[in-house]
């Protein structure tokens, strides 16, 4: 399965998720570091600003990473619903907040 993951190396949840997905032989991960280039940040912000799944994230002041797009187009914060991974990948309720409380 192909997975595009948006994240940042400064986000502990992203580091864990990226590592776990990288260890899956049946998963091909394209990692998009939102802090590496302005173009990647703009890609991510286009999703964050326009995708309905981000509405609660925006309302709660969270960033919304790690964010995953599966090869069938499914957009999710909970990759464990779609790929068998260790349950330590953090769920949307624990995604980094702008205020830093959940990071």
N, CA, C and O atoms as CSV, one atom per row, in Angstrom:
chain,resi,resn,atom,element,x,y,z
A,1,UNK,N,N,0.839,-1.176,0.000
A,1,UNK,CA,C,0.000,0.000,0.000
A,1,UNK,C,C,0.884,1.239,0.000
A,1,UNK,O,O,1.905,1.281,0.686
A,2,UNK,N,N,0.496,2.233,-0.760
A,2,UNK,CA,C,1.205,3.509,-0.789
A,2,UNK,C,C,0.519,4.492,0.161
A,2,UNK,O,O,-0.707,4.592,0.197
A,3,UNK,N,N,1.329,5.204,0.917
A,3,UNK,CA,C,0.835,6.177,1.885
A,3,UNK,C,C,1.669,7.446,1.774
A,3,UNK,O,O,2.899,7.398,1.785
A,4,UNK,N,N,0.987,8.574,1.668
A,4,UNK,CA,C,1.663,9.862,1.770
A,4,UNK,C,C,1.422,10.363,3.183
A,4,UNK,O,O,0.285,10.413,3.653
A,5,UNK,N,N,2.494,10.728,3.846
A,5,UNK,CA,C,2.405,11.202,5.227
A,5,UNK,C,C,2.944,12.619,5.300
A,5,UNK,O,O,4.065,12.894,4.870
A,6,UNK,N,N,2.133,13.519,5.851
A,6,UNK,CA,C,2.575,14.884,6.133
A,6,UNK,C,C,2.922,14.943,7.612
A,6,UNK,O,O,2.140,14.519,8.463
A,7,UNK,N,N,4.097,15.471,7.905
A,7,UNK,CA,C,4.541,15.553,9.280
A,7,UNK,C,C,5.722,16.484,9.416
A,7,UNK,O,O,6.051,17.226,8.491
A,8,UNK,N,N,6.357,16.442,10.572
A,8,UNK,CA,C,7.524,17.272,10.857
A,8,UNK,C,C,8.419,16.531,11.843
A,8,UNK,O,O,7.922,15.843,12.735
A,9,UNK,N,N,9.734,16.665,11.690
A,9,UNK,CA,C,10.651,15.968,12.590
A,9,UNK,C,C,10.611,16.496,14.020
A,9,UNK,O,O,11.142,15.853,14.926
A,10,UNK,N,N,10.000,17.639,14.237
A,10,UNK,CA,C,9.883,18.198,15.578
A,10,UNK,C,C,8.611,17.736,16.289
A,10,UNK,O,O,8.369,18.099,17.440
A,11,UNK,N,N,7.810,16.943,15.603
A,11,UNK,CA,C,6.559,16.417,16.164
A,11,UNK,C,C,6.798,14.978,16.612
A,11,UNK,O,O,7.023,14.111,15.768
A,12,UNK,N,N,6.754,14.702,17.910
A,12,UNK,CA,C,7.019,13.346,18.395
A,12,UNK,C,C,6.075,12.301,17.803
A,12,UNK,O,O,6.496,11.179,17.520
A,13,UNK,N,N,4.815,12.654,17.613
A,13,UNK,CA,C,3.851,11.724,17.039
A,13,UNK,C,C,4.224,11.365,15.609
A,13,UNK,O,O,4.071,10.216,15.194
A,14,UNK,N,N,4.713,12.341,14.859
A,14,UNK,CA,C,5.122,12.112,13.470
A,14,UNK,C,C,6.341,11.201,13.400
A,14,UNK,O,O,6.424,10.335,12.529
A,15,UNK,N,N,7.273,11.393,14.303
A,15,UNK,CA,C,8.485,10.574,14.324
A,15,UNK,C,C,8.122,9.105,14.550
A,15,UNK,O,O,8.645,8.222,13.871
A,16,UNK,N,N,7.233,8.850,15.500
A,16,UNK,CA,C,6.817,7.479,15.796
A,16,UNK,C,C,6.075,6.881,14.599
A,16,UNK,O,O,6.354,5.754,14.191
A,17,UNK,N,N,5.135,7.636,14.040
A,17,UNK,CA,C,4.349,7.132,12.912
A,17,UNK,C,C,5.232,6.840,11.705
A,17,UNK,O,O,5.091,5.797,11.066
A,18,UNK,N,N,6.129,7.747,11.395
A,18,UNK,CA,C,7.028,7.562,10.244
A,18,UNK,C,C,7.881,6.307,10.432
A,18,UNK,O,O,8.045,5.521,9.499
A,19,UNK,N,N,8.418,6.121,11.625
A,19,UNK,CA,C,9.264,4.959,11.910
A,19,UNK,C,C,8.474,3.662,11.777
A,19,UNK,O,O,8.948,2.695,11.181
A,20,UNK,N,N,7.273,3.651,12.332
A,20,UNK,CA,C,6.466,2.433,12.259
A,20,UNK,C,C,6.082,2.097,10.828
A,20,UNK,O,O,6.119,0.929,10.441
A,21,UNK,N,N,5.718,3.087,10.042
A,21,UNK,CA,C,5.351,2.828,8.657
A,21,UNK,C,C,6.566,2.394,7.842
A,21,UNK,O,O,6.449,1.545,6.959
A,22,UNK,N,N,7.720,2.967,8.130
A,22,UNK,CA,C,8.943,2.605,7.414
A,22,UNK,C,C,9.315,1.147,7.657
A,22,UNK,O,O,9.953,0.526,6.806
A,23,UNK,N,N,8.932,0.594,8.795
A,23,UNK,CA,C,9.238,-0.794,9.132
A,23,UNK,C,C,8.236,-1.798,8.558
A,23,UNK,O,O,8.395,-3.005,8.740
A,24,UNK,N,N,7.218,-1.311,7.874
A,24,UNK,CA,C,6.225,-2.192,7.266
A,24,UNK,C,C,6.664,-2.513,5.838
A,24,UNK,O,O,6.766,-1.619,4.998
A,25,UNK,N,N,6.923,-3.789,5.570
A,25,UNK,CA,C,7.395,-4.196,4.241
A,25,UNK,C,C,6.354,-3.985,3.153
A,25,UNK,O,O,6.709,-3.781,1.992
A,26,UNK,N,N,5.079,-4.031,3.508
A,26,UNK,CA,C,4.017,-3.902,2.516
A,26,UNK,C,C,3.510,-2.464,2.361
A,26,UNK,O,O,2.484,-2.235,1.721
A,27,UNK,N,N,4.226,-1.499,2.944
A,27,UNK,CA,C,3.828,-0.096,2.877
A,27,UNK,C,C,4.958,0.729,2.261
A,27,UNK,O,O,6.111,0.651,2.685
A,28,UNK,N,N,4.596,1.513,1.259
A,28,UNK,CA,C,5.538,2.443,0.634
A,28,UNK,C,C,5.142,3.852,1.070
A,28,UNK,O,O,4.074,4.342,0.703
A,29,UNK,N,N,6.000,4.498,1.849
A,29,UNK,CA,C,5.692,5.805,2.428
A,29,UNK,C,C,6.395,6.917,1.665
A,29,UNK,O,O,7.600,6.862,1.420
A,30,UNK,N,N,5.619,7.920,1.296
A,30,UNK,CA,C,6.172,9.163,0.794
A,30,UNK,C,C,6.000,10.170,1.922
A,30,UNK,O,O,4.885,10.589,2.234
A,31,UNK,N,N,7.112,10.550,2.525
A,31,UNK,CA,C,7.072,11.455,3.674
A,31,UNK,C,C,7.220,12.889,3.195
A,31,UNK,O,O,8.161,13.216,2.472
A,32,UNK,N,N,6.288,13.742,3.599
A,32,UNK,CA,C,6.293,15.153,3.224
A,32,UNK,C,C,6.529,15.970,4.501
A,32,UNK,O,O,5.612,16.158,5.300
A,33,UNK,N,N,7.757,16.449,4.684
A,33,UNK,CA,C,8.134,17.243,5.854
A,33,UNK,C,C,7.656,18.669,5.646
A,33,UNK,O,O,8.200,19.393,4.812
A,34,UNK,N,N,6.645,19.075,6.395
A,34,UNK,CA,C,6.047,20.400,6.201
A,34,UNK,C,C,6.974,21.536,6.614
A,34,UNK,O,O,6.699,22.697,6.311
A,35,UNK,N,N,8.072,21.215,7.306
A,35,UNK,CA,C,9.019,22.257,7.706
A,35,UNK,C,C,10.213,22.358,6.766
A,35,UNK,O,O,11.067,23.227,6.943
A,36,UNK,N,N,10.281,21.479,5.766
A,36,UNK,CA,C,11.453,21.432,4.892
A,36,UNK,C,C,11.419,22.467,3.770
A,36,UNK,O,O,12.447,23.050,3.424
A,37,UNK,N,N,10.243,22.689,3.209
A,37,UNK,CA,C,10.121,23.588,2.063
A,37,UNK,C,C,8.778,24.314,2.121
A,37,UNK,O,O,7.780,23.762,2.584
A,38,UNK,N,N,8.771,25.536,1.652
A,38,UNK,CA,C,7.538,26.308,1.608
A,38,UNK,C,C,6.490,25.619,0.741
A,38,UNK,O,O,5.307,25.630,1.079
A,39,UNK,N,N,6.905,25.023,-0.365
A,39,UNK,CA,C,5.960,24.354,-1.268
A,39,UNK,C,C,5.239,23.204,-0.559
A,39,UNK,O,O,4.040,23.011,-0.755
A,40,UNK,N,N,5.963,22.446,0.259
A,40,UNK,CA,C,5.338,21.335,0.989
A,40,UNK,C,C,4.389,21.879,2.049
A,40,UNK,O,O,3.306,21.330,2.251
A,41,UNK,N,N,4.783,22.945,2.721
A,41,UNK,CA,C,3.900,23.566,3.707
A,41,UNK,C,C,2.608,24.039,3.031
A,41,UNK,O,O,1.521,23.868,3.583
A,42,UNK,N,N,2.724,24.630,1.845
A,42,UNK,CA,C,1.538,25.089,1.122
A,42,UNK,C,C,0.641,23.916,0.728
A,42,UNK,O,O,-0.583,24.021,0.801
A,43,UNK,N,N,1.237,22.811,0.315
A,43,UNK,CA,C,0.457,21.599,0.010
A,43,UNK,C,C,-0.369,21.194,1.216
A,43,UNK,O,O,-1.578,20.980,1.126
A,44,UNK,N,N,0.321,21.092,2.358
A,44,UNK,CA,C,-0.353,20.686,3.584
A,44,UNK,C,C,-1.457,21.673,3.964
A,44,UNK,O,O,-2.565,21.269,4.315
A,45,UNK,N,N,-1.148,22.966,3.891
A,45,UNK,CA,C,-2.142,23.978,4.268
A,45,UNK,C,C,-3.360,23.961,3.353
A,45,UNK,O,O,-4.465,24.283,3.791
A,46,UNK,N,N,-3.175,23.591,2.094
A,46,UNK,CA,C,-4.325,23.464,1.187
A,46,UNK,C,C,-5.273,22.378,1.703
A,46,UNK,O,O,-6.491,22.557,1.683
A,47,UNK,N,N,-4.722,21.260,2.162
A,47,UNK,CA,C,-5.558,20.220,2.769
A,47,UNK,C,C,-6.185,20.740,4.064
A,47,UNK,O,O,-7.391,20.612,4.274
A,48,UNK,N,N,-5.365,21.318,4.917
A,48,UNK,CA,C,-5.829,21.776,6.227
A,48,UNK,C,C,-6.938,22.829,6.112
A,48,UNK,O,O,-7.876,22.850,6.910
A,49,UNK,N,N,-6.814,23.690,5.118
A,49,UNK,CA,C,-7.786,24.774,4.968
A,49,UNK,C,C,-9.082,24.339,4.283
A,49,UNK,O,O,-10.112,24.994,4.445
A,50,UNK,N,N,-9.046,23.241,3.518
A,50,UNK,CA,C,-10.199,22.911,2.681
A,50,UNK,C,C,-10.832,21.542,2.913
A,50,UNK,O,O,-11.970,21.328,2.497
A,51,UNK,N,N,-10.143,20.619,3.553
A,51,UNK,CA,C,-10.692,19.281,3.764
A,51,UNK,C,C,-11.588,19.266,5.001
A,51,UNK,O,O,-11.196,19.752,6.062
A,52,UNK,N,N,-12.784,18.710,4.864
A,52,UNK,CA,C,-13.713,18.655,6.006
A,52,UNK,C,C,-13.144,17.931,7.227
A,52,UNK,O,O,-13.490,18.281,8.355
A,53,UNK,N,N,-12.288,16.941,7.032
A,53,UNK,CA,C,-11.741,16.208,8.178
A,53,UNK,C,C,-10.909,17.098,9.099
A,53,UNK,O,O,-10.672,16.746,10.255
A,54,UNK,N,N,-10.467,18.243,8.593
A,54,UNK,CA,C,-9.656,19.155,9.403
A,54,UNK,C,C,-10.495,20.139,10.230
A,54,UNK,O,O,-9.951,20.862,11.065
A,55,UNK,N,N,-11.793,20.171,10.007
A,55,UNK,CA,C,-12.610,21.155,10.721
A,55,UNK,C,C,-12.458,21.071,12.236
A,55,UNK,O,O,-12.225,22.100,12.870
A,56,UNK,N,N,-12.580,19.887,12.845
A,56,UNK,CA,C,-12.389,19.835,14.295
A,56,UNK,C,C,-10.956,20.170,14.713
A,56,UNK,O,O,-10.735,20.716,15.794
A,57,UNK,N,N,-10.002,19.850,13.871
A,57,UNK,CA,C,-8.596,20.167,14.156
A,57,UNK,C,C,-8.423,21.682,14.240
A,57,UNK,O,O,-7.820,22.201,15.180
A,58,UNK,N,N,-8.953,22.371,13.255
A,58,UNK,CA,C,-8.843,23.845,13.241
A,58,UNK,C,C,-9.543,24.451,14.449
A,58,UNK,O,O,-8.998,25.346,15.096
A,59,UNK,N,N,-10.741,23.974,14.756
A,59,UNK,CA,C,-11.506,24.517,15.885
A,59,UNK,C,C,-10.781,24.333,17.211
A,59,UNK,O,O,-10.886,25.176,18.102
A,60,UNK,N,N,-10.040,23.225,17.345
A,60,UNK,CA,C,-9.330,22.935,18.592
A,60,UNK,C,C,-7.938,23.559,18.636
A,60,UNK,O,O,-7.226,23.398,19.626
A,61,UNK,N,N,-7.540,24.266,17.586
A,61,UNK,CA,C,-6.229,24.906,17.564
A,61,UNK,C,C,-5.084,23.931,17.377
A,61,UNK,O,O,-3.961,24.195,17.808
A,62,UNK,N,N,-5.364,22.805,16.736
A,62,UNK,CA,C,-4.325,21.810,16.490
A,62,UNK,C,C,-3.749,21.991,15.085
A,62,UNK,O,O,-4.364,22.635,14.235
A,63,UNK,N,N,-2.594,21.432,14.853
A,63,UNK,CA,C,-1.931,21.542,13.557
A,63,UNK,C,C,-2.501,20.531,12.572
A,63,UNK,O,O,-2.789,20.876,11.426
A,64,UNK,N,N,-2.664,19.295,13.004
A,64,UNK,CA,C,-3.222,18.269,12.136
A,64,UNK,C,C,-2.187,17.324,11.558
A,64,UNK,O,O,-2.384,16.758,10.483
A,65,UNK,N,N,-1.088,17.152,12.268
A,65,UNK,CA,C,-0.088,16.176,11.853
A,65,UNK,C,C,0.111,15.181,12.990
A,65,UNK,O,O,-0.033,15.541,14.159
A,66,UNK,N,N,0.432,13.969,12.671
A,66,UNK,CA,C,0.621,13.413,11.348
A,66,UNK,C,C,-0.715,13.285,10.598
A,66,UNK,O,O,-1.762,13.010,11.184
A,67,UNK,N,N,-0.629,13.495,9.290
A,67,UNK,CA,C,-1.774,13.413,8.389
A,67,UNK,C,C,-1.404,12.458,7.268
A,67,UNK,O,O,-0.316,12.557,6.700
A,68,UNK,N,N,-2.301,11.530,6.945
A,68,UNK,CA,C,-2.011,10.479,5.984
A,68,UNK,C,C,-3.004,10.503,4.832
A,68,UNK,O,O,-4.199,10.723,5.028
A,69,UNK,N,N,-2.497,10.275,3.636
A,69,UNK,CA,C,-3.353,10.075,2.470
A,69,UNK,C,C,-3.000,8.704,1.910
A,69,UNK,O,O,-1.859,8.455,1.520
A,70,UNK,N,N,-3.988,7.821,1.877
A,70,UNK,CA,C,-3.779,6.466,1.382
A,70,UNK,C,C,-3.896,6.454,-0.142
A,70,UNK,O,O,-4.415,7.396,-0.740
A,71,UNK,N,N,-3.415,5.391,-0.754
A,71,UNK,CA,C,-3.386,5.334,-2.210
A,71,UNK,C,C,-4.777,5.382,-2.836
A,71,UNK,O,O,-4.907,5.750,-4.004
A,72,UNK,N,N,-5.816,5.020,-2.091
A,72,UNK,CA,C,-7.180,5.106,-2.628
A,72,UNK,C,C,-7.791,6.497,-2.429
A,72,UNK,O,O,-8.955,6.719,-2.763
A,73,UNK,N,N,-6.995,7.441,-1.880
A,73,UNK,CA,C,-7.467,8.804,-1.667
A,73,UNK,C,C,-8.021,9.067,-0.277
A,73,UNK,O,O,-8.349,10.207,0.053
A,74,UNK,N,N,-8.130,8.034,0.535
A,74,UNK,CA,C,-8.613,8.204,1.909
A,74,UNK,C,C,-7.671,9.123,2.669
A,74,UNK,O,O,-6.452,8.958,2.619
A,75,UNK,N,N,-8.246,10.097,3.375
A,75,UNK,CA,C,-7.476,11.034,4.195
A,75,UNK,C,C,-7.800,10.739,5.649
A,75,UNK,O,O,-8.967,10.654,6.031
A,76,UNK,N,N,-6.759,10.585,6.457
A,76,UNK,CA,C,-6.972,10.175,7.842
A,76,UNK,C,C,-5.856,10.676,8.758
A,76,UNK,O,O,-4.743,10.968,8.319
A,77,UNK,N,N,-6.188,10.762,10.025
A,77,UNK,CA,C,-5.205,11.020,11.065
A,77,UNK,C,C,-4.881,9.720,11.795
A,77,UNK,O,O,-3.922,9.657,12.565
A,78,UNK,N,N,-5.679,8.689,11.552
A,78,UNK,CA,C,-5.550,7.408,12.248
A,78,UNK,C,C,-5.211,6.315,11.244
A,78,UNK,O,O,-6.091,5.589,10.782
A,79,UNK,N,N,-3.945,6.206,10.914
A,79,UNK,CA,C,-3.513,5.221,9.925
A,79,UNK,C,C,-3.748,3.793,10.419
A,79,UNK,O,O,-3.854,2.871,9.610
A,80,UNK,N,N,-3.827,3.605,11.723
A,80,UNK,CA,C,-4.051,2.277,12.285
A,80,UNK,C,C,-5.430,1.720,11.930
A,80,UNK,O,O,-5.646,0.514,12.053
A,81,UNK,N,N,-6.352,2.549,11.499
A,81,UNK,CA,C,-7.650,2.071,11.034
A,81,UNK,C,C,-7.533,1.371,9.681
A,81,UNK,O,O,-8.435,0.634,9.283
A,82,UNK,N,N,-6.433,1.598,8.979
A,82,UNK,CA,C,-6.281,1.117,7.605
A,82,UNK,C,C,-5.093,0.190,7.407
A,82,UNK,O,O,-5.084,-0.616,6.477
A,83,UNK,N,N,-4.096,0.298,8.270
A,83,UNK,CA,C,-2.882,-0.496,8.168
A,83,UNK,C,C,-2.575,-1.048,9.554
A,83,UNK,O,O,-2.674,-0.328,10.547
A,84,UNK,N,N,-2.210,-2.299,9.623
A,84,UNK,CA,C,-1.884,-2.882,10.918
A,84,UNK,C,C,-0.540,-2.328,11.398
A,84,UNK,O,O,0.514,-2.625,10.835
A,85,UNK,N,N,-0.610,-1.527,12.439
A,85,UNK,CA,C,0.587,-0.930,13.046
A,85,UNK,C,C,0.440,-0.995,14.554
A,85,UNK,O,O,-0.636,-1.280,15.080
A,86,UNK,N,N,1.521,-0.730,15.228
A,86,UNK,CA,C,1.514,-0.668,16.684
A,86,UNK,C,C,0.542,0.434,17.113
A,86,UNK,O,O,0.506,1.504,16.506
A,87,UNK,N,N,-0.215,0.180,18.123
A,87,UNK,CA,C,-1.222,1.135,18.588
A,87,UNK,C,C,-0.633,2.411,19.187
A,87,UNK,O,O,-1.382,3.297,19.597
A,88,UNK,N,N,0.696,2.519,19.247
A,88,UNK,CA,C,1.281,3.729,19.818
A,88,UNK,C,C,1.228,4.911,18.860
A,88,UNK,O,O,1.541,6.033,19.260
A,89,UNK,N,N,0.834,4.688,17.590
A,89,UNK,CA,C,0.644,5.840,16.711
A,89,UNK,C,C,-0.500,6.656,17.288
A,89,UNK,O,O,-1.586,6.130,17.534
A,90,UNK,N,N,-0.260,7.910,17.499
A,90,UNK,CA,C,-1.176,8.775,18.225
A,90,UNK,C,C,-2.382,9.142,17.370
A,90,UNK,O,O,-2.267,9.324,16.158
A,91,UNK,N,N,-3.519,9.247,18.005
A,91,UNK,CA,C,-4.776,9.557,17.344
A,91,UNK,C,C,-4.992,11.067,17.262
A,91,UNK,O,O,-4.284,11.848,17.898
A,92,UNK,N,N,-5.979,11.456,16.470
A,92,UNK,CA,C,-6.266,12.858,16.213
A,92,UNK,C,C,-6.438,13.682,17.487
A,92,UNK,O,O,-6.062,14.854,17.502
A,93,UNK,N,N,-6.980,13.123,18.528
A,93,UNK,CA,C,-7.185,13.864,19.772
A,93,UNK,C,C,-5.903,14.268,20.459
A,93,UNK,O,O,-5.918,15.101,21.365
A,94,UNK,N,N,-4.786,13.685,20.040
A,94,UNK,CA,C,-3.517,13.977,20.672
A,94,UNK,C,C,-2.541,14.662,19.728
A,94,UNK,O,O,-1.354,14.782,20.033
A,95,UNK,N,N,-3.033,15.105,18.598
A,95,UNK,CA,C,-2.169,15.751,17.614
A,95,UNK,C,C,-1.692,17.096,18.164
A,95,UNK,O,O,-2.434,17.783,18.865
A,96,UNK,N,N,-0.464,17.464,17.848
A,96,UNK,CA,C,0.141,18.695,18.372
A,96,UNK,C,C,-0.770,19.910,18.262
A,96,UNK,O,O,-1.357,20.156,17.208
A,97,UNK,N,N,-0.888,20.657,19.331
A,97,UNK,CA,C,-1.680,21.886,19.362
A,97,UNK,C,C,-0.796,23.079,19.068
A,97,UNK,O,O,0.413,23.050,19.299
A,98,UNK,N,N,-1.414,24.123,18.557
A,98,UNK,CA,C,-0.684,25.357,18.287
A,98,UNK,C,C,-0.110,25.911,19.593
A,98,UNK,O,O,0.977,26.487,19.600
A,99,UNK,N,N,-0.838,25.737,20.693
A,99,UNK,CA,C,-0.376,26.241,21.989
A,99,UNK,C,C,0.685,25.340,22.626
A,99,UNK,O,O,1.224,25.665,23.684
A,100,UNK,N,N,0.985,24.203,21.979
A,100,UNK,CA,C,2.029,23.312,22.477
A,100,UNK,C,C,1.611,22.400,23.606
A,100,UNK,O,O,2.444,21.646,24.110
A,101,UNK,N,N,0.367,22.434,24.026
A,101,UNK,CA,C,-0.068,21.620,25.165
A,101,UNK,C,C,-0.073,20.126,24.872
A,101,UNK,O,O,0.145,19.325,25.781
A,102,UNK,N,N,-0.313,19.739,23.641
A,102,UNK,CA,C,-0.395,18.321,23.310
A,102,UNK,C,C,0.767,17.876,22.453
A,102,UNK,O,O,0.596,16.987,21.620
A,103,UNK,N,N,1.911,18.440,22.616
A,103,UNK,CA,C,3.032,18.084,21.771
A,103,UNK,C,C,4.197,17.594,22.606
A,103,UNK,O,O,5.244,17.244,22.061
